[in-house]
């Protein structure tokens, strides 16, 4: 599975409302699982989605059919 594919799947799970669980511990079989409070979970979900969208944008090649961004002319002066 590609990194892009795993990011898209993680994004879909977050958008679908899958609960966020946090594992605390350095060894998986002895870790403690917690679910954050609803307000914190909402903020955390938004932050994760923002980070995932940014990572997806970095891995997705630009669309050649998309209009080019107009760059300012260096000869033009702004007041």
MDAnalysis code that builds the backbone (N, CA, C; Angstrom):
import MDAnalysis as mda
import numpy as np

u = mda.Universe.empty(237, n_residues=79, atom_resindex=np.repeat(np.arange(79), 3), trajectory=True)
u.add_TopologyAttr("name", ["N", "CA", "C"] * 79)
u.add_TopologyAttr("resid", np.arange(1, 80))
u.add_TopologyAttr("resname", ["UNK", "UNK", "UNK", "UNK", "UNK", "UNK", "UNK", "UNK", "UNK", "UNK", "UNK", "UNK", "UNK", "UNK", "UNK", "UNK", "UNK", "UNK", "UNK", "UNK", "UNK", "UNK", "UNK", "UNK", "UNK", "UNK", "UNK", "UNK", "UNK", "UNK", "UNK", "UNK", "UNK", "UNK", "UNK", "UNK", "UNK", "UNK", "UNK", "UNK", "UNK", "UNK", "UNK", "UNK", "UNK", "UNK", "UNK", "UNK", "UNK", "UNK", "UNK", "UNK", "UNK", "UNK", "UNK", "UNK", "UNK", "UNK", "UNK", "UNK", "UNK", "UNK", "UNK", "UNK", "UNK", "UNK", "UNK", "UNK", "UNK", "UNK", "UNK", "UNK", "UNK", "UNK", "UNK", "UNK", "UNK", "UNK", "UNK"])
u.atoms.positions = np.array([
    [0.855, -1.177, 0.000],
    [0.000, 0.000, 0.000],
    [0.902, 1.241, 0.000],
    [0.579, 2.179, -0.851],
    [1.381, 3.391, -0.948],
    [1.067, 4.339, 0.203],
    [1.976, 5.259, 0.408],
    [1.777, 6.267, 1.446],
    [0.546, 7.111, 1.132],
    [0.357, 7.443, -0.143],
    [-0.811, 8.227, -0.545],
    [-2.093, 7.455, -0.259],
    [-2.101, 6.170, -0.585],
    [-3.282, 5.343, -0.343],
    [-3.600, 5.273, 1.149],
    [-2.591, 5.101, 1.986],
    [-2.844, 5.018, 3.429],
    [-3.339, 6.352, 3.977],
    [-2.841, 7.458, 3.441],
    [-3.330, 8.775, 3.870],
    [-4.789, 8.977, 3.470],
    [-5.136, 8.562, 2.250],
    [-6.522, 8.694, 1.796],
    [-7.466, 7.844, 2.647],
    [-7.014, 6.642, 3.007],
    [-7.840, 5.779, 3.854],
    [-7.986, 6.350, 5.263],
    [-6.907, 6.890, 5.810],
    [-6.971, 7.502, 7.143],
    [-7.908, 8.703, 7.129],
    [-7.835, 9.497, 6.062],
    [-8.718, 10.664, 5.946],
    [-10.177, 10.228, 5.891],
    [-10.451, 9.188, 5.113],
    [-11.828, 8.697, 4.994],
    [-12.350, 8.204, 6.346],
    [-11.498, 7.509, 7.108],
    [-11.929, 7.026, 8.428],
    [-12.223, 8.192, 9.368],
    [-11.391, 9.228, 9.336],
    [-11.627, 10.391, 10.200],
    [-12.903, 11.123, 9.808],
    [-13.119, 11.297, 8.503],
    [-14.321, 11.986, 8.025],
    [-15.570, 11.186, 8.382],
    [-15.468, 9.855, 8.332],
    [-16.609, 8.998, 8.671],
    [-16.895, 8.961, 10.167],
    [-16.017, 9.566, 10.965],
    [-16.275, 9.655, 12.400],
    [-15.698, 8.531, 13.237],
    [-14.743, 7.786, 12.686],
    [-14.112, 6.729, 13.481],
    [-13.488, 7.350, 14.730],
    [-13.705, 6.750, 15.895],
    [-13.163, 7.336, 17.123],
    [-11.636, 7.367, 17.115],
    [-11.097, 8.385, 17.727],
    [-9.650, 8.513, 17.854],
    [-9.261, 7.894, 19.192],
    [-8.325, 6.982, 19.146],
    [-7.832, 6.347, 20.368],
    [-6.352, 6.661, 20.510],
    [-5.930, 6.891, 21.718],
    [-4.532, 7.200, 21.993],
    [-3.961, 6.068, 22.834],
    [-2.845, 5.513, 22.374],
    [-2.156, 4.475, 23.131],
    [-0.989, 5.110, 23.871],
    [-0.916, 4.856, 25.163],
    [0.159, 5.380, 25.989],
    [0.984, 4.201, 26.476],
    [2.245, 4.203, 26.141],
    [3.143, 3.129, 26.547],
    [4.150, 2.842, 25.461],
    [5.291, 2.331, 25.852],
    [6.347, 2.081, 24.870],
    [6.292, 0.669, 24.295],
    [5.516, -0.212, 24.909],
    [5.354, -1.575, 24.415],
    [3.875, -1.779, 24.116],
    [3.564, -2.208, 22.901],
    [2.173, -2.285, 22.467],
    [1.318, -3.168, 23.372],
    [1.831, -4.309, 23.799],
    [1.011, -5.230, 24.590],
    [0.795, -4.753, 26.027],
    [1.511, -3.704, 26.452],
    [1.316, -3.170, 27.800],
    [0.824, -1.725, 27.769],
    [0.391, -1.257, 26.611],
    [-0.056, 0.126, 26.472],
    [-1.465, 0.295, 27.040],
    [-1.750, 1.514, 27.451],
    [-3.081, 1.879, 27.938],
    [-3.764, 2.672, 26.831],
    [-4.998, 2.331, 26.537],
    [-5.757, 3.021, 25.494],
    [-6.731, 3.991, 26.142],
    [-6.734, 5.234, 25.636],
    [-7.686, 6.228, 26.135],
    [-8.430, 6.833, 24.955],
    [-9.624, 7.325, 25.216],
    [-10.365, 8.111, 24.236],
    [-10.435, 9.530, 24.772],
    [-9.998, 10.507, 23.991],
    [-10.017, 11.895, 24.458],
    [-11.440, 12.405, 24.675],
    [-11.559, 13.448, 25.487],
    [-12.847, 14.112, 25.698],
    [-13.347, 14.651, 24.358],
    [-14.654, 14.810, 24.239],
    [-15.254, 15.149, 22.938],
    [-14.717, 16.456, 22.356],
    [-14.545, 17.494, 23.162],
    [-14.035, 18.776, 22.644],
    [-12.610, 18.602, 22.123],
    [-11.783, 17.912, 22.901],
    [-10.403, 17.685, 22.473],
    [-10.369, 16.793, 21.232],
    [-11.259, 15.790, 21.178],
    [-11.302, 14.898, 20.022],
    [-11.685, 15.677, 18.764],
    [-12.601, 16.626, 18.887],
    [-12.998, 17.447, 17.739],
    [-11.813, 18.266, 17.235],
    [-11.089, 18.891, 18.161],
    [-9.916, 19.680, 17.780],
    [-8.824, 18.793, 17.178],
    [-8.627, 17.635, 17.783],
    [-7.611, 16.703, 17.308],
    [-7.957, 16.189, 15.911],
    [-9.228, 15.866, 15.688],
    [-9.684, 15.387, 14.376],
    [-9.433, 16.466, 13.314],
    [-9.753, 17.723, 13.630],
    [-9.536, 18.818, 12.677],
    [-8.050, 18.983, 12.370],
    [-7.208, 18.877, 13.391],
    [-5.765, 19.008, 13.183],
    [-5.229, 17.853, 12.338],
    [-5.687, 16.627, 12.625],
    [-5.264, 15.474, 11.830],
    [-5.688, 15.629, 10.374],
    [-6.931, 16.056, 10.147],
    [-7.412, 16.231, 8.773],
    [-6.594, 17.287, 8.035],
    [-6.257, 18.365, 8.714],
    [-5.447, 19.424, 8.104],
    [-4.065, 18.881, 7.719],
    [-3.436, 18.147, 8.643],
    [-2.117, 17.575, 8.363],
    [-2.180, 16.546, 7.236],
    [-3.216, 15.720, 7.234],
    [-3.360, 14.702, 6.188],
    [-3.592, 15.364, 4.832],
    [-4.440, 16.393, 4.787],
    [-4.687, 17.099, 3.521],
    [-3.402, 17.725, 2.987],
    [-2.589, 18.273, 3.881],
    [-1.320, 18.876, 3.474],
    [-0.376, 17.807, 2.919],
    [-0.323, 16.659, 3.578],
    [0.538, 15.571, 3.109],
    [0.055, 15.027, 1.764],
    [-1.253, 14.903, 1.601],
    [-1.814, 14.425, 0.331],
    [-1.471, 15.406, -0.790],
    [-1.586, 16.694, -0.516],
    [-1.265, 17.703, -1.533],
    [0.201, 17.613, -1.950],
    [1.071, 17.300, -1.005],
    [2.488, 17.170, -1.318],
    [2.813, 15.927, -2.133],
    [1.977, 14.902, -2.035],
    [2.212, 13.652, -2.761],
    [1.469, 13.571, -4.085],
    [0.541, 14.485, -4.307],
    [-0.273, 14.463, -5.515],
    [0.362, 15.369, -6.567],
    [0.618, 14.846, -7.772],
    [1.201, 15.697, -8.808],
    [0.212, 16.786, -9.225],
    [0.729, 17.942, -9.601],
    [-0.168, 19.023, -10.016],
    [-0.928, 18.658, -11.288],
    [-2.135, 19.171, -11.398],
    [-2.983, 18.922, -12.563],
    [-2.516, 19.823, -13.706],
    [-2.058, 19.248, -14.825],
    [-1.580, 20.087, -15.929],
    [-2.693, 20.920, -16.561],
    [-3.957, 20.515, -16.376],
    [-5.071, 21.263, -16.955],
    [-5.508, 22.420, -16.059],
    [-4.985, 22.477, -14.846],
    [-5.376, 23.547, -13.921],
    [-4.775, 24.869, -14.391],
    [-5.497, 25.962, -14.184],
    [-4.960, 27.262, -14.601],
    [-3.729, 27.626, -13.774],
    [-2.787, 28.258, -14.438],
    [-1.563, 28.683, -13.757],
    [-1.865, 29.862, -12.844],
    [-1.120, 29.935, -11.769],
    [-1.281, 31.054, -10.834],
    [-0.584, 32.270, -11.434],
    [-1.274, 33.379, -11.454],
    [-0.695, 34.606, -11.996],
    [0.273, 35.193, -10.974],
    [1.522, 35.331, -11.376],
    [2.524, 35.932, -10.502],
    [2.608, 37.417, -10.808],
    [2.844, 38.235, -9.797],
    [2.931, 39.677, -10.045],
    [4.139, 40.010, -10.919],
    [3.965, 40.988, -11.760],
    [5.037, 41.465, -12.614],
    [6.038, 42.212, -11.739],
    [7.330, 41.854, -11.785],
    [8.304, 42.538, -10.924],
    [8.457, 44.017, -11.252],
    [8.046, 44.434, -12.468],
    [8.143, 45.846, -12.834],
    [7.036, 46.674, -12.204],
    [5.953, 46.016, -11.783],
    [4.846, 46.752, -11.170],
    [5.194, 47.087, -9.727],
    [4.925, 48.276, -9.345],
    [5.186, 48.721, -7.971],
    [3.864, 48.850, -7.246],
    [3.853, 48.430, -6.005],
    [2.650, 48.613, -5.187],
    [2.882, 49.763, -4.236],
    [1.819, 50.458, -3.939],
    [1.934, 51.625, -3.061],
    [2.027, 51.210, -1.628],
])
